[in-house]
Amino acid sequence: MTTWLNALTMTLLTAGLSGCAVLNGREESCSHCQGISAQTGDVSACVTVPAGEPASIGTMEVTIREGKAQQLLQLERDGTPESIWLLPGAGHQPVLVVMTRSAGSGSYPVLQRLEPVYGGYTESDMAALTHEQMQGYMGHDRFEVFDGQLYRYFPRYRARDTNVNPTGGEACYRYDFSREHWFQCPPYPQSGG
């Protein structure tokens, strides 16, 4: 469901880059970032929308820094960048996930993943929800990270529900990067902290 278009990658070496702050386990804005940002260990990421572009569609620039190395990717987007996460991947580098949200009544999200590869990051698809998991789905998703895991919640709608009044309960799924699948989870996972 997610499409990747026109990725432009430039790897630059820079020095003296400021880092992002992590406060109470949550990523705070980086002093060098004029958009949304995240950091884990010595990897930080910043997502910005070029000046003059409409908020609902266009491109976004993703800057990833690891130590003195910097990579810039220019990605197509359908929606406004809202969240960014650096999550544990299969190797020593984290996986980067950017969530954009549409301007429509369902506020539908699009997740775009950047996977670490030798010398940088590259675009990689995330699995979509299955047909069964989408039953009663009309958007309004929210995402949270618990213990390095990405969780997705959304209201379930029944046939006669209005957009503002879902009556089918709340769905919860956890993304498994090793199996490339959304798995059903308890409604409120407990942090193992």
C-alpha positions as CSV (number, residue, x, y, z in Angstrom):
1,M,0.0,0.0,0.0
2,T,2.9,2.3,0.7
3,T,4.7,3.5,-2.4
4,W,8.2,4.9,-2.6
5,L,8.9,7.5,-5.2
6,N,11.9,9.5,-6.3
7,A,14.4,8.9,-3.4
8,L,17.4,11.1,-3.7
9,T,20.3,10.1,-1.5
10,M,23.3,12.1,-0.7
11,T,25.9,11.1,1.8
12,L,27.8,13.9,3.4
13,L,30.5,14.0,6.0
14,T,30.0,16.8,8.5
15,A,31.5,17.7,11.9
16,G,30.2,19.3,15.0
17,L,26.6,18.4,14.7
18,S,24.4,19.1,17.6
19,G,22.4,16.2,19.0
20,C,18.8,15.7,20.0
21,A,17.6,15.5,23.6
22,V,15.7,12.6,25.1
23,L,13.5,13.6,28.0
24,N,11.7,11.0,30.1
25,G,12.0,8.5,27.3
26,R,10.5,10.7,24.6
27,E,12.3,12.3,21.8
28,E,12.5,16.1,21.9
29,S,13.2,18.5,19.0
30,C,16.8,18.6,17.8
31,S,18.4,22.1,18.0
32,H,19.4,21.7,14.3
33,C,16.0,20.4,13.2
34,Q,13.2,22.7,11.9
35,G,10.7,19.9,11.7
36,I,10.0,16.7,13.6
37,S,12.9,14.7,15.0
38,A,14.0,11.6,17.0
39,Q,17.3,10.2,18.4
40,T,18.5,6.9,19.8
41,G,22.1,6.4,20.7
42,D,24.3,8.2,18.2
43,V,21.7,8.1,15.4
44,S,19.4,11.1,15.0
45,A,16.8,11.9,12.3
46,C,15.0,15.0,11.2
47,V,12.1,15.4,8.8
48,T,11.2,18.7,7.2
49,V,8.9,19.9,4.4
50,P,10.5,22.2,1.9
51,A,9.4,25.9,2.1
52,G,6.5,26.8,-0.2
53,E,5.1,23.3,-0.5
54,P,1.5,22.6,0.4
55,A,1.0,20.8,3.8
56,S,-1.1,18.0,2.4
57,I,1.1,16.7,-0.5
58,G,4.5,17.1,-1.9
59,T,8.0,16.0,-0.7
60,M,9.8,15.8,2.6
61,E,13.5,15.8,3.4
62,V,14.8,13.2,5.8
63,T,18.2,13.9,7.3
64,I,19.8,11.0,9.2
65,R,23.0,11.5,11.2
66,E,25.2,8.8,12.7
67,G,28.3,10.2,14.4
68,K,29.9,12.5,11.7
69,A,28.1,10.8,8.8
70,Q,25.0,12.5,7.4
71,Q,22.5,11.2,4.8
72,L,19.8,13.2,3.1
73,L,16.8,11.5,1.4
74,Q,14.1,13.3,-0.4
75,L,10.8,11.4,-0.4
76,E,7.4,11.9,-1.9
77,R,4.6,12.3,0.7
78,D,0.8,12.2,0.8
79,G,-0.1,14.0,4.0
80,T,1.7,16.1,6.6
81,P,4.6,14.6,8.5
82,E,3.4,14.0,12.1
83,S,5.7,11.5,13.8
84,I,9.1,9.9,13.5
85,W,10.5,6.9,15.3
86,L,13.9,5.2,15.5
87,L,13.1,1.6,16.4
88,P,15.3,-1.5,17.0
89,G,16.0,-3.3,13.8
90,A,17.7,-6.6,13.0
91,G,21.2,-5.1,13.1
92,H,23.0,-2.6,15.3
93,Q,21.3,0.4,13.5
94,P,17.7,1.4,14.2
95,V,14.9,1.3,11.6
96,L,13.4,4.8,10.9
97,V,9.6,5.1,10.5
98,V,8.0,8.4,9.4
99,M,4.2,8.8,9.7
100,T,2.3,11.3,7.6
101,R,-1.4,12.0,8.0
102,S,-3.9,12.9,5.4
103,A,-6.0,16.0,5.7
104,G,-9.3,14.2,5.0
105,S,-12.0,13.3,7.5
106,G,-10.5,9.9,8.4
107,S,-7.0,11.4,9.0
108,Y,-5.5,8.3,7.4
109,P,-1.8,7.6,8.1
110,V,0.9,6.6,5.8
111,L,4.0,4.9,7.3
112,Q,7.2,5.2,5.4
113,R,10.2,3.1,6.6
114,L,13.9,3.6,6.1
115,E,16.0,0.5,6.6
116,P,19.7,0.6,7.5
117,V,22.0,-0.8,4.9
118,Y,25.7,-0.7,4.6
119,G,26.7,2.9,4.6
120,G,23.3,4.5,5.0
121,Y,19.5,4.0,4.8
122,T,17.2,3.0,2.0
123,E,13.5,2.9,1.6
124,S,11.7,-0.3,2.4
125,D,8.0,-1.2,2.4
126,M,6.1,-2.0,5.6
127,A,3.4,-4.6,5.6
128,A,-0.2,-3.3,5.4
129,L,-3.0,-4.5,7.6
130,T,-4.7,-7.6,6.3
131,H,-8.2,-7.5,5.0
132,E,-9.5,-9.1,8.2
133,Q,-7.6,-6.6,10.4
134,M,-9.2,-3.8,8.3
135,Q,-12.8,-4.8,9.2
136,G,-14.5,-1.7,10.5
137,Y,-11.6,0.6,9.7
138,M,-12.2,4.3,8.8
139,G,-8.9,5.9,9.8
140,H,-8.3,7.9,13.0
141,D,-5.2,5.8,13.9
142,R,-2.8,6.7,16.7
143,F,0.6,5.2,17.2
144,E,2.7,4.7,20.3
145,V,6.0,3.0,21.1
146,F,6.4,0.7,24.1
147,D,9.7,-1.0,24.8
148,G,11.0,-0.3,21.3
149,Q,7.8,-1.8,19.7
150,L,5.5,0.2,17.4
151,Y,1.8,-0.1,18.3
152,R,-1.2,1.0,16.2
153,Y,-4.6,1.8,17.6
154,F,-7.8,2.7,15.8
155,P,-11.6,2.7,16.4
156,R,-13.7,0.1,14.8
157,Y,-16.9,1.2,13.0
158,R,-20.1,-0.7,12.6
159,A,-22.3,-0.3,9.5
160,R,-24.5,2.6,10.8
161,D,-21.8,4.5,12.8
162,T,-21.0,8.0,11.9
163,N,-17.4,9.2,11.4
164,V,-17.4,10.8,14.9
165,N,-19.2,8.0,16.7
166,P,-17.6,4.6,16.3
167,T,-19.2,1.8,18.4
168,G,-17.1,-1.2,17.5
169,G,-14.4,-0.9,20.2
170,E,-10.7,-0.2,19.6
171,A,-8.3,-2.3,17.6
172,C,-4.6,-2.7,18.6
173,Y,-1.8,-4.1,16.5
174,R,2.0,-4.4,17.1
175,Y,4.4,-4.3,14.2
176,D,7.0,-7.1,14.0
177,F,9.9,-6.0,11.8
178,S,11.4,-9.5,11.7
179,R,8.2,-11.1,10.4
180,E,6.9,-8.0,8.5
181,H,3.4,-8.3,9.9
182,W,1.0,-6.4,12.2
183,F,0.0,-8.7,15.1
184,Q,-3.0,-8.2,17.3
185,C,-2.1,-7.1,20.8
186,P,-3.8,-6.5,24.1
187,P,-5.6,-3.1,24.2
188,Y,-3.0,-1.5,26.5
189,P,0.4,-3.2,26.5
190,Q,2.3,-2.9,29.8
191,S,5.8,-1.4,29.7
192,G,8.4,-3.9,30.9
193,G,10.5,-1.0,32.4
